[in-house]
Amino acid sequence: MTPAAPIGVFDSGIGGLTVVAGLRRVLPREAILYLGDTARVPYGTKSSEVVRRYAHTCARFLLTEGAKMLVVACNTASAHALEFLRASFAVPVVGVIEPGAAMAARATRNNRIGVIGTEGTITSGSYQRALARLAPEATVIAKSCPLFVPLAEEGMVDHPATRLIATEYLAPFAAHEVDTVVLGCTHYPLLSPVLQQILGNSVELVDSASAVAIVVRDTLEANSLSAPRRAAEDRFFATDVSQRVLRVGRAFLGAELAAVNLVDL
């Protein structure tokens, strides 16, 4: 591990590019290796054992490519495989759940916090446990929103169908007077405008990407791994590359997506 080496980031698909965008904003000198396991997406419906196996394979590939640390940009993999990866590899490993939960714990004013995510993330209870540690007096209402992922990937961010589905999903939060909602999936930030309209401006939306970037910055500094200068360009890999991956990837990254290299894991 050297400071000039890149940060390795992986997700079950391309949603983790929202985390890459956050890292670019906070850490412009750092080079990034990104792997989207697009051939095996989604992880949210798979067993814990399978998620751990897939996450280990992704992590090993990034380390083989020279990553100095790992960012698990997938909420489901963070829920089921984070500690397993930390025990398996001798590099710093950061997930998305703890940073997002910590930001929500700081943001809430009335100790009523909502969490939305995939079925796998919500049923794992990871956000609920993290918030129980960080905000023990808070009431946490968790809701799986499986249709948000395909809606985001289809670019239906301001569509009547999206609004109708979101209104149905988010109804419990109004009933419980939730004032903070964690976007517990890397796809969900694309839907932020419609979610904010439905929840109201008084509700704080917590995007884990910004919180993760700050934790990564602090982790690099603590391990003397911060890059002194930009040493390389970002590189992008996927286990299945299609025009859809390129099109949707640009939307998630918020910038033109460079060439995506196909890799067989």
PyMOL commands that set and color helices and strands:
alter all, ss='L'
color gray80, all
select helices_A, chain A and resi 17-26+48-64+75-88+97-107+119-124+126-134+148-153+160-175+188-199+208-222+243-253
alter helices_A, ss='H'
color red, helices_A
select strands_A, chain A and resi 7-11+32-36+69-72+93-94+112-117+139-144+180-184+204-207+235-238+260-262
alter strands_A, ss='S'
color yellow, strands_A
deselect
rebuild
show_as cartoon
